Amino acid sequence: MLRGPDRDFARRPRYYGLLQLLPYLQPGARVLGDEQTGGNDLHTLEVRTPSGGPAIMLVSQDWGLLDLTITLSGQDAARYTDWSLTRFARGHLDDPLGRVQFQDGAAHLILPPRSITTLFPMGAAPLPEPASDA
């Protein structure tokens, strides 16, 4: 996670990947069921955050681009249509990259190689602040 012990501890890229995922994995979050076809180098995790909003996390371990269609089902399919997209990839360290529009419960994404992408509904309840050790 950290590189050191030179003059100070420099953050490794893995730090930024975890920084992007951990806000959604707070106490009280519940893992949601999913179904995935294809994409052996794609790992997915969907959760309902403690504030009640869903979050989608996509981890691509592929060395090439992944062409992906996400299809929502259940109550979230119609309720949430506009999602914020954040990405950790070469050249992006936990960067908000805009919005993804779901139509009829489906959205199309191209995932860059070796990346982490998170989707969270626009207008959903805010995420709780991470717990502090202080």
N, CA, C and O of each residue as an XYZ file, in Angstrom:
536
protein
N       0.811     -1.203      0.000
C       0.000      0.000      0.000
C       0.857      1.271      0.000
O       0.559      2.235     -0.706
N       1.914      1.253      0.797
C       2.790      2.419      0.868
C       4.200      2.008      0.482
O       4.626      0.883      0.743
N       4.912      2.925     -0.138
C       6.302      2.679     -0.510
C       7.165      3.510      0.430
O       6.893      4.697      0.609
N       8.186      2.932      1.030
C       9.036      3.665      1.955
C      10.221      2.807      2.303
O      10.411      1.786      1.642
N      10.998      3.118      3.241
C      10.899      4.252      4.160
C      11.814      5.400      3.795
O      12.517      5.917      4.664
N      11.832      5.812      2.560
C      12.654      6.964      2.190
C      12.284      8.152      3.074
O      11.961      7.970      4.248
N      12.326      9.327      2.542
C      12.018     10.514      3.354
C      10.593     10.485      3.873
O      10.322     10.987      4.964
N       9.686      9.909      3.116
C       8.304      9.754      3.578
C       7.725      8.525      2.891
O       8.404      7.880      2.092
N       6.501      8.207      3.191
C       5.850      7.053      2.597
C       5.022      7.511      1.406
O       4.063      8.266      1.566
N       5.384      7.063      0.226
C       4.630      7.397     -0.982
C       3.501      6.390     -1.165
O       3.686      5.200     -0.909
N       2.361      6.844     -1.594
C       1.223      5.965     -1.835
C       1.431      5.202     -3.132
O       1.782      5.781     -4.160
N       1.210      3.896     -3.069
C       1.281      3.065     -4.268
C      -0.070      3.138     -4.973
O      -1.064      3.508     -4.348
N      -0.130      2.794     -6.256
C      -1.420      2.821     -6.957
C      -2.506      1.984     -6.277
O      -3.677      2.362     -6.307
N      -2.143      0.865     -5.671
C      -3.126      0.017     -4.994
C      -3.881      0.793     -3.904
O      -5.054      0.518     -3.653
N      -3.221      1.748     -3.262
C      -3.848      2.584     -2.247
C      -5.067      3.294     -2.838
O      -6.129      3.326     -2.215
N      -4.920      3.859     -4.030
C      -6.013      4.602     -4.653
C      -7.155      3.677     -5.065
O      -8.322      4.067     -5.013
N      -6.822      2.450     -5.473
C      -7.862      1.474     -5.782
C      -8.709      1.158     -4.557
O      -9.937      1.130     -4.638
N      -8.058      0.922     -3.425
C      -8.807      0.661     -2.188
C      -9.565      1.896     -1.727
O     -10.685      1.786     -1.228
N      -8.972      3.058     -1.887
C      -9.645      4.301     -1.509
C     -10.957      4.469     -2.270
O     -11.916      5.031     -1.741
N     -10.997      3.991     -3.493
C     -12.216      4.081     -4.301
C     -13.279      3.092     -3.829
O     -14.466      3.412     -3.875
N     -12.883      1.894     -3.374
C     -13.836      0.847     -3.008
C     -14.334      0.948     -1.565
O     -15.507      0.681     -1.303
N     -13.486      1.319     -0.650
C     -13.822      1.235      0.773
C     -15.032      2.053      1.219
O     -15.730      1.610      2.131
N     -15.328      3.222      0.634
C     -16.523      3.936      1.096
C     -17.817      3.134      0.926
O     -18.779      3.362      1.660
N     -17.855      2.211     -0.017
C     -19.057      1.415     -0.254
C     -19.107      0.176      0.631
O     -20.148     -0.473      0.726
N     -17.996     -0.157      1.276
C     -17.900     -1.380      2.055
C     -17.806     -1.083      3.553
O     -16.996     -1.676      4.266
N     -18.630     -0.176      4.005
C     -18.682      0.207      5.407
C     -19.574     -0.752      6.193
O     -20.387     -1.457      5.595
N     -19.438     -0.793      7.521
C     -20.334     -1.630      8.317
C     -21.796     -1.322      7.991
O     -22.189     -0.160      7.895
N     -22.578     -2.357      7.826
C     -23.982     -2.209      7.475
C     -24.264     -2.402      5.991
O     -25.423     -2.535      5.597
N     -23.221     -2.421      5.160
C     -23.418     -2.676      3.725
C     -23.812     -4.141      3.543
O     -23.350     -5.016      4.276
N     -24.672     -4.396      2.554
C     -25.121     -5.767      2.262
C     -24.762     -6.112      0.817
O     -25.008     -5.333     -0.105
N     -24.183     -7.280      0.646
C     -23.849     -7.754     -0.700
C     -25.136     -8.162     -1.398
O     -25.968     -8.862     -0.821
N     -25.298     -7.724     -2.644
C     -26.456     -8.067     -3.457
C     -26.090     -9.205     -4.406
O     -24.929     -9.352     -4.789
N     -27.055     -9.985     -4.771
C     -26.820    -11.077     -5.712
C     -26.576    -10.540     -7.109
O     -27.103     -9.491     -7.478
N     -25.780    -11.254     -7.884
C     -25.559    -10.867     -9.271
C     -25.372    -12.119    -10.120
O     -25.177    -13.222     -9.609
N     -25.435    -11.914    -11.406
C     -25.204    -12.985    -12.374
C     -24.306    -12.421    -13.458
O     -24.574    -11.350    -14.003
N     -23.241    -13.142    -13.768
C     -22.278    -12.675    -14.751
C     -22.059    -13.754    -15.793
O     -21.889    -14.929    -15.465
N     -22.065    -13.342    -17.059
C     -21.749    -14.273    -18.134
C     -20.528    -13.738    -18.878
O     -20.446    -12.547    -19.178
N     -19.587    -14.626    -19.169
C     -18.376    -14.224    -19.878
C     -17.453    -13.422    -18.977
O     -17.722    -13.238    -17.790
N     -16.375    -12.956    -19.555
C     -15.458    -12.068    -18.846
C     -14.797    -12.701    -17.641
O     -15.011    -12.261    -16.511
N     -13.988    -13.741    -17.871
C     -13.308    -14.400    -16.758
C     -12.366    -13.474    -15.996
O     -12.054    -13.734    -14.834
N     -11.913    -12.409    -16.628
C     -11.019    -11.459    -15.971
C     -11.763    -10.248    -15.425
O     -11.149     -9.228    -15.112
N     -13.086    -10.358    -15.312
C     -13.902     -9.293    -14.733
C     -14.515     -9.817    -13.439
O     -15.142    -10.877    -13.413
N     -14.321     -9.056    -12.374
C     -14.887     -9.396    -11.067
C     -15.856     -8.295    -10.682
O     -15.546     -7.110    -10.803
N     -17.031     -8.694    -10.217
C     -18.067     -7.717     -9.894
C     -18.503     -7.880     -8.447
O     -18.470     -8.977     -7.889
N     -18.908     -6.778     -7.861
C     -19.493     -6.781     -6.527
C     -20.542     -5.684     -6.501
O     -20.268     -4.533     -6.838
N     -21.739     -6.057     -6.096
C     -22.828     -5.093     -5.954
C     -23.237     -5.101     -4.492
O     -23.397     -6.160     -3.885
N     -23.404     -3.911     -3.933
C     -23.790     -3.807     -2.527
C     -24.905     -2.789     -2.373
O     -25.100     -1.911     -3.214
N     -25.620     -2.930     -1.287
C     -26.535     -1.886     -0.824
C     -25.806     -1.233      0.336
O     -25.520     -1.878      1.345
N     -25.507      0.050      0.187
C     -24.735      0.763      1.191
C     -25.575      0.960      2.455
O     -26.798      0.823      2.408
N     -24.939      1.278      3.576
C     -25.706      1.512      4.805
C     -26.758      2.607      4.654
O     -27.763      2.594      5.365
N     -26.544      3.552      3.741
C     -27.528      4.620      3.529
C     -28.676      4.165      2.628
O     -29.632      4.915      2.424
N     -28.595      2.942      2.085
C     -29.695      2.389      1.298
C     -29.505      2.380     -0.199
O     -30.248      1.701     -0.908
N     -28.527      3.116     -0.702
C     -28.301      3.163     -2.143
C     -27.472      1.986     -2.618
O     -26.645      1.468     -1.867
N     -27.680      1.557     -3.853
C     -26.858      0.487     -4.407
C     -25.536      1.040     -4.937
O     -25.435      2.222     -5.264
N     -24.545      0.192     -5.017
C     -23.264      0.536     -5.632
C     -22.794     -0.675     -6.424
O     -22.983     -1.818     -6.008
N     -22.182     -0.410     -7.565
C     -21.646     -1.464     -8.424
C     -20.146     -1.246     -8.537
O     -19.692     -0.148     -8.861
N     -19.375     -2.301     -8.265
C     -17.924     -2.241     -8.367
C     -17.466     -3.264     -9.393
O     -17.836     -4.436     -9.321
N     -16.662     -2.819    -10.342
C     -16.178     -3.656    -11.438
C     -14.661     -3.635    -11.432
O     -14.052     -2.571    -11.544
N     -14.049     -4.800    -11.302
C     -12.588     -4.903    -11.299
C     -12.176     -5.714    -12.521
O     -12.446     -6.912    -12.610
N     -11.515     -5.040    -13.460
C     -11.030     -5.708    -14.671
C      -9.566     -6.061    -14.487
O      -8.724     -5.191    -14.263
N      -9.272     -7.363    -14.586
C      -7.889     -7.809    -14.548
C      -7.410     -8.185    -15.947
O      -6.341     -8.774    -16.105
N      -8.194     -7.846    -16.947
C      -7.852     -8.131    -18.335
C      -6.797     -7.141    -18.808
O      -6.747     -6.006    -18.333
N      -5.951     -7.574    -19.748
C      -4.920     -6.701    -20.303
C      -5.435     -5.918    -21.508
O      -4.701     -5.114    -22.082
N      -6.684     -6.145    -21.895
C      -7.291     -5.416    -23.006
C      -8.581     -4.746    -22.546
O      -8.979     -4.864    -21.387
N      -9.220     -4.047    -23.467
C     -10.497     -3.409    -23.164
C     -11.574     -4.474    -22.967
O     -11.559     -5.510    -23.631
N     -12.500     -4.214    -22.061
C     -13.657     -5.094    -21.872
C     -14.913     -4.340    -22.272
O     -15.171     -3.243    -21.776
N     -15.679     -4.920    -23.154
C     -16.954     -4.375    -23.609
C     -18.028     -5.013    -22.728
O     -18.178     -6.235    -22.716
N     -18.763     -4.199    -22.004
C     -19.633     -4.686    -20.941
C     -21.020     -4.075    -21.039
O     -21.166     -2.880    -21.297
N     -22.026     -4.894    -20.833
C     -23.395     -4.417    -20.674
C     -23.858     -4.797    -19.273
O     -23.773     -5.959    -18.876
N     -24.343     -3.823    -18.536
C     -24.875     -4.052    -17.193
C     -26.392     -3.978    -17.291
O     -26.943     -3.027    -17.845
N     -27.053     -4.977    -16.756
C     -28.512     -4.995    -16.726
C     -28.966     -5.089    -15.274
O     -28.617     -6.032    -14.564
N     -29.740     -4.111    -14.845
C     -30.269     -4.096    -13.479
C     -31.597     -4.819    -13.434
O     -32.349     -4.843    -14.409
N     -31.872     -5.411    -12.279
C     -33.179     -6.021    -12.060
C     -33.665     -5.618    -10.673
O     -32.907     -5.064     -9.877
N     -34.904     -5.895    -10.399
C     -35.462     -5.545     -9.105
C     -35.837     -4.079     -9.021
O     -35.986     -3.398    -10.035
N     -35.988     -3.600     -7.779
C     -36.471     -2.239     -7.553
C     -35.529     -1.169     -8.092
O     -35.979     -0.075     -8.435
N     -34.228     -1.460     -8.175
C     -33.268     -0.455     -8.619
C     -33.278     -0.240    -10.126
O     -32.777      0.777    -10.604
N     -33.837     -1.174    -10.877
C     -33.827     -1.061    -12.335
C     -34.583      0.177    -12.800
O     -34.118      0.879    -13.699
N     -35.716      0.451    -12.217
C     -36.509      1.599    -12.636
C     -36.221      2.846    -11.802
O     -36.403      3.971    -12.269
N     -35.779      2.640    -10.587
C     -35.600      3.760     -9.655
C     -34.366      4.598     -9.968
O     -34.413      5.826     -9.899
N     -33.264      3.937    -10.312
C     -32.007      4.646    -10.544
C     -31.633      4.539    -12.018
O     -31.345      3.449    -12.514
N     -31.638      5.657    -12.707
C     -31.293      5.652    -14.128
C     -30.008      6.421    -14.425
O     -29.392      6.205    -15.468
N     -29.599      7.304    -13.538
C     -28.442      8.164    -13.760
C     -27.398      7.857    -12.686
O     -27.632      8.117    -11.506
N     -26.257      7.310    -13.082
C     -25.235      6.862    -12.141
C     -23.935      7.625    -12.355
O     -23.575      7.929    -13.492
N     -23.225      7.938    -11.266
C     -21.892      8.538    -11.381
C     -20.875      7.424    -11.585
O     -21.026      6.330    -11.041
N     -19.838      7.705    -12.371
C     -18.799      6.735    -12.685
C     -17.470      7.257    -12.164
O     -17.069      8.382    -12.461
N     -16.792      6.419    -11.378
C     -15.458      6.739    -10.867
C     -14.528      5.624    -11.310
O     -14.911      4.454    -11.326
N     -13.307      5.988    -11.668
C     -12.407      4.971    -12.222
C     -10.998      5.117    -11.677
O     -10.475      6.217    -11.503
N     -10.406      3.954    -11.414
C      -8.995      3.823    -11.108
C      -8.391      3.011    -12.250
O      -8.739      1.844    -12.430
N      -7.502      3.609    -13.009
C      -6.845      2.941    -14.134
C      -5.604      3.758    -14.469
O      -5.351      4.805    -13.874
N      -4.844      3.263    -15.424
C      -3.662      4.025    -15.838
C      -4.088      5.442    -16.201
O      -4.926      5.643    -17.080
N      -3.506      6.414    -15.521
C      -3.833      7.815    -15.776
C      -5.011      8.338    -14.972
O      -5.320      9.527    -15.051
N      -5.677      7.490    -14.203
C      -6.815      7.908    -13.382
C      -6.677      7.286    -11.995
O      -6.681      6.062    -11.860
N      -6.557      8.113    -10.976
C      -6.470      7.629     -9.607
C      -7.718      8.063     -8.856
O      -7.757      9.155     -8.290
N      -8.745      7.207     -8.848
C     -10.001      7.494     -8.155
C     -10.639      8.769     -8.716
O     -11.080      9.638     -7.963
N     -10.679      8.865    -10.030
C     -11.207     10.059    -10.686
C     -12.682      9.917    -11.029
O     -13.086      8.921    -11.629
N     -13.500     10.916    -10.650
C     -14.877     10.932    -11.160
C     -14.823     11.229    -12.661
O     -14.202     12.204    -13.084
N     -15.471     10.388    -13.455
C     -15.382     10.540    -14.911
C     -16.710     10.888    -15.560
O     -16.811     10.872    -16.787
N     -17.718     11.197    -14.785
C     -18.979     11.581    -15.389
C     -20.114     10.667    -14.987
O     -20.147     10.121    -13.885
N     -21.050     10.516    -15.922
C     -22.274      9.779    -15.653
C     -22.476      8.648    -16.639
O     -21.976      8.663    -17.764
N     -23.233      7.662    -16.170
C     -23.679      6.568    -17.024
C     -25.200      6.562    -16.956
O     -25.783      6.539    -15.872
N     -25.825      6.581    -18.103
C     -27.284      6.586    -18.191
C     -27.781      5.172    -18.450
O     -27.385      4.539    -19.428
N     -28.654      4.676    -17.569
C     -29.293      3.377    -17.769
C     -30.637      3.618    -18.450
O     -31.412      4.470    -18.016
N     -30.911      2.874    -19.511
C     -32.202      2.949    -20.182
C     -32.805      1.561    -20.177
O     -32.165      0.589    -20.578
N     -34.046      1.479    -19.718
C     -34.725      0.191    -19.568
C     -33.885     -0.765    -18.730
O     -33.863     -1.968    -18.988
N     -33.189     -0.223    -17.716
C     -32.410     -1.032    -16.793
C     -31.062     -1.499    -17.310
O     -30.418     -2.327    -16.667
N     -30.608     -0.987    -18.467
C     -29.341     -1.449    -19.029
C     -28.433     -0.280    -19.408
O     -28.900      0.795    -19.785
N     -27.124     -0.517    -19.299
C     -26.123      0.474    -19.698
C     -24.931     -0.255    -20.306
O     -24.642     -1.399    -19.957
N     -24.250      0.419    -21.211
C     -23.089     -0.142    -21.899
C     -21.848      0.612    -21.451
O     -21.851      1.842    -21.389
N     -20.777     -0.130    -21.136
C     -19.508      0.467    -20.714
C     -18.354     -0.218    -21.434
O     -18.442     -1.391    -21.797
N     -17.290      0.516    -21.631
C     -16.026     -0.049    -22.068
C     -15.067      0.147    -20.888
O     -14.800      1.276    -20.476
N     -14.555     -0.963    -20.351
C     -13.633     -0.883    -19.228
C     -12.203     -0.934    -19.733
O     -11.867     -1.796    -20.546
N     -11.353     -0.023    -19.266
C      -9.953     -0.071    -19.679
C      -9.237     -1.255    -19.025
O      -9.732     -1.829    -18.055
N      -8.077     -1.610    -19.559
C      -7.313     -2.714    -18.977
C      -6.944     -2.434    -17.521
O      -6.665     -1.297    -17.140
N      -6.949     -3.501    -16.718
C      -6.453     -3.443    -15.345
C      -7.018     -2.242    -14.603
O      -6.267     -1.369    -14.170
N      -8.330     -2.194    -14.456
C      -8.987     -1.014    -13.887
C     -10.014     -1.400    -12.831
O     -10.454     -2.547    -12.747
N     -10.380     -0.409    -12.034
C     -11.478     -0.521    -11.082
C     -12.463      0.585    -11.429
O     -12.087      1.753    -11.530
N     -13.714      0.216    -11.608
C     -14.767      1.176    -11.941
C     -15.875      1.025    -10.906
O     -16.295     -0.091    -10.598
N     -16.345      2.139    -10.374
C     -17.472      2.103     -9.446
C     -18.599      2.958     -9.999
O     -18.368      4.005    -10.603
N     -19.813      2.496     -9.784
C     -21.024      3.205    -10.188
C     -21.887      3.392     -8.953
O     -22.096      2.457     -8.179
N     -22.389      4.616     -8.776
C     -23.264      4.943     -7.655
C     -24.341      5.889     -8.167
O     -24.027      6.846     -8.875
N     -25.609      5.644     -7.826
C     -26.686      6.472     -8.373
C     -26.566      7.945     -7.994
O     -26.310      8.289     -6.840
N     -26.756      8.800     -8.987
C     -26.805     10.245     -8.738
C     -28.043     10.520     -7.886
O     -29.117      9.980     -8.151
N     -27.892     11.343     -6.882
C     -29.027     11.706     -6.043
C     -29.345     10.708     -4.946
O     -30.247     10.951     -4.144
N     -28.626      9.583     -4.885
C     -28.835      8.619     -3.795
C     -28.299      9.225     -2.509
O     -27.516     10.175     -2.529
N     -28.732      8.662     -1.395
C     -28.266      9.168     -0.102
C     -26.743      9.138     -0.060
O     -26.127      8.207     -0.578
N     -26.132     10.149      0.552
C     -24.676     10.187      0.584
C     -24.102      9.022      1.386
O     -24.749      8.460      2.270
N     -22.865      8.686      1.039
C     -22.176      7.623      1.753
C     -21.755      8.119      3.129
O     -21.443      9.299      3.291
N     -21.743      7.226      4.133
C     -21.275      7.649      5.457
C     -19.784      7.935      5.407
O     -19.057      7.385      4.579
N     -19.343      8.801      6.301
C     -17.917      9.081      6.397
C     -17.210      7.848      6.928
O     -17.724      7.195      7.836
N     -16.020      7.505      6.377
C     -15.272      6.358      6.891
C     -14.957      6.545      8.374
O     -14.770      7.665      8.849
N     -14.903      5.423      9.095
C     -14.606      5.464     10.519
C     -13.211      6.014     10.732
O     -12.302      5.749      9.946
N     -13.046      6.777     11.791
C     -11.756      7.387     12.107
C     -11.141      6.678     13.304
O     -11.853      6.247     14.211
N      -9.825      6.561     13.306
C      -9.127      5.966     14.438
C      -8.916      6.964     15.561
O      -8.593      6.577     16.684
N      -9.093      8.241     15.271
C      -8.820      9.279     16.272
C      -9.961      9.447     17.237
O      -9.888     10.280     18.140
